[in-house]
Amino acid sequence: MRAIAKERLTGVLRAFWEQEPVELLARDGEIVFVTTRDPDLYCSETPALLTDVDVVMVDRARAKQRESGAPFLLTLAREEAIARQPALELMHHYGQKLFSELWTAPRAWVMFEKNADLLSDVADIEGDPNVRDWALETLRLAQNLNQAASFDPTSIPAFTKDGFERVQRLKLTSDEAQFASQFNGARSVQQIAKNLRLDLKSAQQLLFRFLALEIVECCPASTAAKPEQQSFFRRLRGSIRRDR
């Protein structure tokens, strides 16, 4: 996904796993939307937005998604069966929710097909230019982390080579920012959780996001680096001063 943004790619990222493949459409390095040809996997519920919509139209739109992959919400919006803006907002939500399942899938492999023609039917959909924050939002929706995010509480998270630079460009929640402020190459996950008064499950969820984005890596306590002398925020202030 970093390559999509960095190289401003246009095409489709396909993720293959135990269910129907997931497709992420990208245009000029921006994410257009995520979809799949299984409308029930995409959205198993009936959104309130569809309460007054003819069920025949909804069924027809879902059938079209099975054939072409076009989100049924987009089809209904184009047919003016539902308001366009709420439909696009729901597409954004269900696309991110769908993609979030890939983070914890036991096995998944991906391929990217560069082809502008694949996006010829979605020229009217505005892309999301911030791929980094988009990915972080999907990680916040990830469920069933027990196996995917298992870790040793005594392990020590430390920034990867360019992890400190990456984390500065993200729109973190206050909980995420506080958690990141504890990375100093010496504190264990257990100690960080204690410092922030978090249970280990909450610490696991936060750590998983930073690991998935390759911002930190965890090292056994026995091989941990010497403590950093500056905290995350002191280093951040220093980098801002250097840029001035």
C-alpha positions as CSV (number, residue, x, y, z in Angstrom):
1,M,0.0,0.0,0.0
2,R,3.0,2.3,0.6
3,A,4.0,1.5,-3.0
4,I,0.6,2.5,-4.3
5,A,0.9,5.9,-2.6
6,K,4.7,6.5,-3.3
7,E,4.6,5.5,-7.0
8,R,1.1,6.9,-7.6
9,L,-0.1,3.6,-9.0
10,T,-3.4,3.1,-10.8
11,G,-5.0,-0.3,-10.9
12,V,-6.4,-3.0,-8.6
13,L,-4.8,-4.6,-5.6
14,R,-6.3,-8.1,-5.2
15,A,-6.1,-10.0,-2.0
16,F,-6.8,-13.8,-2.1
17,W,-7.7,-15.6,1.1
18,E,-10.1,-18.3,2.3
19,Q,-13.1,-16.2,1.1
20,E,-14.0,-14.3,-2.0
21,P,-11.1,-12.1,-3.1
22,V,-11.0,-8.5,-1.9
23,E,-10.3,-5.8,-4.4
24,L,-8.9,-2.4,-3.6
25,L,-9.1,0.1,-6.5
26,A,-6.4,2.8,-6.6
27,R,-6.0,5.7,-8.9
28,D,-2.9,7.9,-9.1
29,G,-1.9,6.7,-5.7
30,E,-5.3,7.3,-4.1
31,I,-7.7,4.7,-2.8
32,V,-11.0,4.8,-4.6
33,F,-12.8,2.0,-2.7
34,V,-12.6,-1.6,-1.6
35,T,-15.1,-4.3,-2.8
36,T,-15.7,-8.0,-3.3
37,R,-18.0,-10.0,-5.5
38,D,-19.7,-11.5,-2.4
39,P,-22.2,-8.8,-1.3
40,D,-23.0,-10.7,1.9
41,L,-19.3,-10.6,2.9
42,Y,-19.2,-6.9,1.9
43,C,-22.3,-6.1,3.9
44,S,-24.4,-8.8,5.6
45,E,-26.8,-6.3,7.3
46,T,-29.4,-4.0,5.9
47,P,-28.3,-0.4,6.4
48,A,-30.9,2.0,7.6
49,L,-30.3,3.9,4.4
50,L,-32.1,1.1,2.5
51,T,-35.2,1.0,4.7
52,D,-37.5,2.7,2.1
53,V,-35.8,1.2,-1.0
54,D,-37.6,-1.3,-3.2
55,V,-36.3,-4.8,-2.3
56,V,-36.3,-5.7,-6.0
57,M,-33.9,-2.8,-6.7
58,V,-31.6,-3.9,-3.8
59,D,-31.6,-7.5,-5.0
60,R,-30.8,-6.4,-8.5
61,A,-27.9,-4.2,-7.2
62,R,-26.5,-7.1,-5.1
63,A,-26.7,-9.4,-8.2
64,K,-24.7,-6.8,-10.2
65,Q,-22.1,-6.8,-7.4
66,R,-21.8,-10.6,-7.8
67,E,-21.2,-10.2,-11.5
68,S,-18.9,-7.1,-11.7
69,G,-17.8,-6.3,-8.2
70,A,-19.5,-2.9,-8.3
71,P,-20.6,-2.1,-4.7
72,F,-24.4,-2.4,-4.6
73,L,-24.6,0.9,-2.7
74,L,-22.9,2.6,-5.6
75,T,-25.3,1.1,-8.0
76,L,-28.3,2.2,-6.0
77,A,-26.9,5.7,-5.7
78,R,-26.4,5.9,-9.5
79,E,-30.0,4.8,-10.0
80,E,-31.0,7.5,-7.5
81,A,-32.6,5.0,-5.2
82,I,-30.6,6.4,-2.3
83,A,-28.8,9.7,-1.7
84,R,-25.3,9.8,-3.2
85,Q,-23.3,11.2,-0.3
86,P,-24.6,8.9,2.4
87,A,-24.0,6.0,0.0
88,L,-20.4,7.0,-0.5
89,E,-19.9,7.3,3.2
90,L,-21.3,3.8,3.7
91,M,-19.1,2.5,0.9
92,H,-16.1,3.9,2.7
93,H,-17.1,2.3,6.0
94,Y,-17.9,-1.2,4.5
95,G,-14.8,-1.1,2.3
96,Q,-12.5,-0.4,5.3
97,K,-14.3,-3.0,7.4
98,L,-13.9,-5.6,4.7
99,F,-10.2,-4.8,4.3
100,S,-9.6,-4.9,8.0
101,E,-10.4,-8.7,8.0
102,L,-7.3,-9.2,5.9
103,W,-5.0,-8.0,8.7
104,T,-5.9,-11.1,10.8
105,A,-6.5,-13.6,8.0
106,P,-4.5,-16.9,8.6
107,R,-3.3,-16.8,5.0
108,A,-3.5,-14.2,2.3
109,W,-1.5,-13.2,-0.8
110,V,-1.8,-10.2,-2.9
111,M,-1.1,-9.0,-6.4
112,F,-1.4,-5.6,-8.1
113,E,-2.6,-5.2,-11.6
114,K,-1.6,-1.9,-13.2
115,N,-4.4,-1.0,-15.6
116,A,-6.1,2.3,-15.9
117,D,-9.0,0.8,-17.9
118,L,-10.0,-1.2,-14.8
119,L,-11.1,2.1,-13.2
120,S,-13.0,3.5,-16.2
121,D,-16.3,2.9,-14.6
122,V,-15.5,4.8,-11.4
123,A,-14.3,8.1,-12.8
124,D,-17.1,9.8,-10.7
125,I,-15.7,8.5,-7.4
126,E,-13.2,10.7,-5.6
127,G,-10.2,8.9,-4.2
128,D,-8.8,9.1,-0.7
129,P,-5.2,10.6,-1.0
130,N,-4.0,9.6,2.5
131,V,-3.2,5.9,2.2
132,R,-1.3,5.8,5.5
133,D,-4.2,7.1,7.6
134,W,-6.7,5.0,5.6
135,A,-4.7,1.8,6.5
136,L,-4.6,2.9,10.2
137,E,-8.3,3.3,10.2
138,T,-8.7,-0.3,8.9
139,L,-6.4,-1.6,11.6
140,R,-8.7,0.1,14.2
141,L,-11.5,-2.0,12.9
142,A,-9.5,-5.3,13.0
143,Q,-11.1,-8.0,15.2
144,N,-10.1,-11.4,16.5
145,L,-6.5,-10.4,17.2
146,N,-5.7,-13.3,19.6
147,Q,-3.7,-15.4,17.2
148,A,-2.6,-12.7,14.7
149,A,-1.3,-10.3,17.4
150,S,0.0,-12.8,19.9
151,F,3.2,-11.4,21.6
152,D,5.4,-11.8,24.6
153,P,4.5,-9.2,27.2
154,T,8.2,-8.9,28.1
155,S,9.2,-8.1,24.6
156,I,10.4,-4.6,23.9
157,P,8.9,-2.5,21.0
158,A,11.4,-0.1,19.3
159,F,11.1,2.0,16.2
160,T,12.1,0.5,12.9
161,K,14.7,2.3,10.7
162,D,12.1,4.8,9.4
163,G,9.3,4.1,11.9
164,F,9.8,7.3,13.8
165,E,9.4,9.3,10.6
166,R,6.3,7.4,9.6
167,V,4.5,7.8,12.9
168,Q,4.9,11.5,12.7
169,R,2.9,11.6,9.5
170,L,-0.1,9.7,11.0
171,K,-3.2,11.1,12.5
172,L,-3.1,9.2,15.8
173,T,-5.7,9.1,18.4
174,S,-4.8,10.2,21.9
175,D,-4.4,6.6,23.0
176,E,-2.2,5.7,20.1
177,A,0.0,8.8,20.6
178,Q,0.4,8.0,24.3
179,F,1.3,4.4,23.4
180,A,3.9,5.6,20.8
181,S,5.4,8.0,23.4
182,Q,6.5,5.0,25.4
183,F,8.7,3.5,22.7
184,N,12.3,4.1,23.9
185,G,14.0,0.8,23.1
186,A,14.0,-0.3,26.8
187,R,10.4,-0.5,28.0
188,S,8.6,-3.8,27.6
189,V,5.0,-4.1,26.4
190,Q,4.1,-5.0,30.0
191,Q,5.8,-2.0,31.4
192,I,4.1,0.3,28.8
193,A,0.7,-1.1,29.7
194,K,1.4,-0.5,33.4
195,N,2.6,3.1,32.8
196,L,-0.5,3.9,30.8
197,R,-2.9,1.9,33.1
198,L,-3.9,-0.4,30.2
199,D,-4.9,-4.1,30.4
200,L,-2.7,-6.3,28.2
201,K,-5.5,-6.9,25.7
202,S,-5.8,-3.1,25.0
203,A,-2.0,-2.9,24.7
204,Q,-2.1,-5.8,22.3
205,Q,-4.6,-4.0,20.0
206,L,-2.5,-0.8,20.0
207,L,0.8,-2.7,19.5
208,F,-0.7,-4.7,16.6
209,R,-1.4,-1.4,14.6
210,F,2.2,-0.2,14.9
211,L,3.6,-3.6,14.0
212,A,1.3,-4.0,11.0
213,L,2.4,-0.6,9.7
214,E,6.1,-1.5,10.3
215,I,6.6,1.4,12.6
216,V,8.0,-0.7,15.4
217,E,9.4,-4.2,15.8
218,C,9.5,-6.2,19.0
219,C,12.7,-7.6,20.4
220,P,13.2,-10.1,23.2
221,A,14.1,-8.4,26.4
222,S,17.5,-10.1,26.4
223,T,18.5,-8.5,23.1
224,A,17.0,-5.0,23.7
225,A,18.9,-2.0,22.7
226,K,20.1,0.5,25.3
227,P,17.4,3.0,26.4
228,E,16.9,6.1,24.3
229,Q,17.5,9.3,26.1
230,Q,14.7,11.2,24.5
231,S,11.0,10.4,24.5
232,F,8.9,10.3,21.4
233,F,7.6,13.8,21.8
234,R,11.0,15.3,22.7
235,R,12.4,13.8,19.5
236,L,9.4,15.1,17.6
237,R,10.0,18.6,18.8
238,G,13.6,18.3,17.9
239,S,12.8,17.2,14.4
240,I,10.4,20.2,14.0
241,R,13.1,22.6,15.1
242,R,15.5,21.2,12.6
243,D,13.0,21.6,9.8
244,R,12.6,25.3,10.5
